[in-house]
């Protein structure tokens, strides 16, 4: 078995790497990720076949995994590391609810999804809405994308738009109410408005995207 150790230090991201040699697909390999001195370290490692999930580390903690190379010797593991501020950790543990509201479109279709969850296609008329609740993942990479279609009828698309309705940047703009952070989107004929609460339009609403 061959070992690879990666130490994470605040001032020297990767201070020590023991390189693997004699790579063969029948060998067993073990990778260790150790936190050297970072108080709030988030790590997420995965390959094309295996996702190790989110890990939260403090100094001197570590995690590891074993694997064998595939027969083509093309196995690759990627890791994302985030050095989190204390406020960021609190934000990541909170609940978030995204609201999508139809303000002016008589026949609106919306399909929202993340890498893990598919909210499904919704058909809306004025003033209908839908919403969903979730937590940001531990490394702050949760992202929900929505495709909006302004329909003339069931088979004719007048206008179309796809964009992120939630990511880590939008997270900080959402408003907190009863321990849940709410993110509001309002779909109108001139575009897509965002607000941190559901005040009557246009109070507090900001136009962020236009229809394509």
C-alpha positions in Angstrom: 0.0 0.0 0.0 1.2 3.5 -0.8 0.4 6.6 1.2 0.0 10.3 0.3 -0.1 12.9 3.1 -1.2 16.5 2.5 -0.9 19.0 5.4 -3.0 22.1 5.3 -1.4 25.2 6.9 -2.8 28.7 6.9 0.3 30.4 5.5 1.5 27.5 3.3 -1.5 25.7 1.8 0.4 22.5 0.9 3.5 22.3 2.9 4.4 18.6 2.4 3.5 16.1 -0.3 5.0 12.6 -0.3 4.7 11.6 -3.9 3.4 8.2 -4.9 5.7 6.1 -7.0 5.3 2.8 -9.0 1.6 3.4 -9.7 -0.1 0.1 -10.7 -3.8 -0.6 -10.8 -3.5 -3.6 -8.4 -1.9 -1.5 -5.6 -4.0 0.0 -2.8 -3.5 3.7 -2.2 -4.4 5.7 0.8 -4.7 9.6 0.9 -4.6 11.5 4.1 -5.8 15.1 4.5 -4.6 16.7 7.7 -5.4 20.2 9.1 -2.2 21.8 10.3 -3.4 25.1 11.9 -6.6 26.3 10.1 -9.4 26.8 12.6 -12.3 26.4 10.2 -11.3 24.2 7.3 -13.9 22.6 5.0 -12.9 20.0 2.5 -14.8 18.1 -0.2 -13.0 15.4 -2.2 -14.3 13.3 -5.1 -13.4 11.3 -8.2 -15.4 10.5 -11.2 -16.8 7.5 -9.4 -16.6 8.3 -5.7 -17.8 11.3 -3.7 -16.3 11.4 -0.2 -18.7 14.1 1.0 -18.1 17.2 3.0 -15.6 17.2 5.8 -15.2 19.8 8.6 -11.7 19.9 10.2 -10.0 21.7 13.0 -6.2 21.7 13.7 -4.6 18.3 13.9 -7.8 16.5 12.7 -7.6 14.5 9.5 -9.5 12.2 7.2 -8.4 9.6 4.7 -9.6 7.1 2.1 -8.3 4.1 0.3 -8.7 3.1 -3.4 -7.2 1.3 -6.3 -6.4 2.7 -9.7 -8.7 1.7 -12.5 -7.3 -0.6 -15.2 -6.5 2.5 -17.4 -4.5 4.2 -14.6 -6.7 7.3 -15.0 -8.2 7.6 -11.5 -8.1 11.2 -10.3 -9.4 12.7 -7.0 -10.1 16.4 -6.8 -10.5 18.3 -3.5 -12.0 21.7 -2.8 -10.7 23.4 0.3 -12.3 26.4 2.0 -10.9 28.4 4.9 -14.0 29.6 6.6 -14.5 32.7 8.8 -16.6 32.1 11.9 -19.6 34.0 10.5 -19.4 31.8 7.4 -19.8 28.6 9.4 -22.9 30.0 11.1 -24.4 30.9 7.7 -23.7 27.5 6.3 -25.6 25.8 9.1 -28.7 27.9 8.6 -31.9 27.0 6.7 -32.6 28.8 3.4 -35.9 29.1 1.6 -36.1 30.3 -2.0 -39.4 31.8 -3.2 -40.2 32.2 -6.9 -43.2 34.4 -7.5 -45.1 35.2 -10.7 -45.7 38.9 -10.8 -47.0 39.6 -14.3 -46.6 36.5 -16.6 -49.9 34.8 -17.5 -48.2 31.5 -18.5 -44.8 31.0 -16.8 -42.9 27.7 -16.6 -39.9 27.3 -14.2 -37.6 24.4 -13.6 -35.1 24.7 -10.7 -32.4 22.2 -9.6 -29.1 21.9 -7.9 -26.4 19.2 -8.3 -28.3 17.0 -5.8 -31.9 18.1 -5.9 -34.4 18.6 -8.8 -37.4 20.8 -7.8 -39.2 19.8 -10.9 -41.0 21.9 -13.5 -43.6 24.3 -12.2 -46.4 26.1 -14.2 -47.4 29.4 -12.7 -49.9 32.2 -13.4 -50.3 35.5 -11.6 -49.9 35.6 -8.5 -48.8 32.0 -7.9 -45.5 31.0 -6.4 -43.5 28.0 -5.2 -40.7 27.6 -2.7 -38.2 25.1 -1.3 -36.1 24.9 1.8 -32.5 23.5 2.2 -29.2 24.0 3.9 -26.0 25.2 2.3 -23.5 22.3 2.1 -20.5 22.4 4.4 -18.1 23.9 1.9 -20.5 26.6 0.7 -20.9 25.3 -2.9 -24.7 24.7 -3.0 -26.1 26.3 -6.2 -29.6 26.3 -7.5 -30.2 27.1 -11.1 -33.6 27.9 -12.6 -34.7 28.0 -16.2 -37.7 30.3 -16.8 -39.9 30.2 -19.9 -42.5 32.8 -20.8 -45.0 30.8 -22.8 -47.4 32.1 -25.5 -49.1 28.7 -25.3 -48.2 25.2 -24.2 -45.8 24.8 -27.1 -44.5 28.3 -28.0 -41.8 30.0 -25.9 -41.8 33.8 -26.1 -38.8 34.4 -23.9 -36.3 32.2 -22.0 -33.8 32.8 -19.2 -31.5 30.6 -17.0 -29.5 31.8 -14.0 -28.5 31.1 -10.4 -31.3 31.8 -8.0 -29.1 30.7 -5.1 -25.3 30.5 -4.6 -22.9 31.6 -1.9 -23.0 35.2 -3.1 -26.8 35.4 -3.0 -26.7 33.6 0.4 -25.4 36.8 2.0 -28.3 38.9 0.5 -31.1 36.8 1.9 -33.1 38.0 4.8 -33.5 36.2 8.1 -36.9 35.5 9.6 -37.8 33.0 12.3 -34.4 31.3 12.0 -34.8 30.8 8.3 -33.0 32.9 5.7 -35.5 33.8 2.9 -34.5 34.7 -0.7 -37.3 36.1 -2.9 -37.5 36.2 -6.7 -40.2 38.1 -8.5 -40.8 37.4 -12.2 -42.1 40.4 -14.2 -42.3 41.3 -17.9 -39.2 43.5 -17.7 -37.1 40.9 -15.8 -36.3 39.2 -12.6 -36.3 41.0 -9.2 -34.6 40.0 -6.0 -35.4 40.9 -2.4 -34.6 39.8 1.1 -38.3 40.0 2.2 -41.7 40.0 0.7 -42.6 43.7 0.9 -45.0 45.0 -1.8 -43.3 45.7 -5.1 -41.2 47.8 -5.7 -40.2 48.5 -2.1 -36.9 46.7 -1.5 -36.9 44.9 -4.9 -33.8 45.0 -7.2 -33.8 44.1 -10.9 -30.9 41.6 -11.3 -31.7 40.0 -14.7 -33.5 40.8 -17.9 -35.2 38.3 -20.2 -33.0 37.1 -23.0 
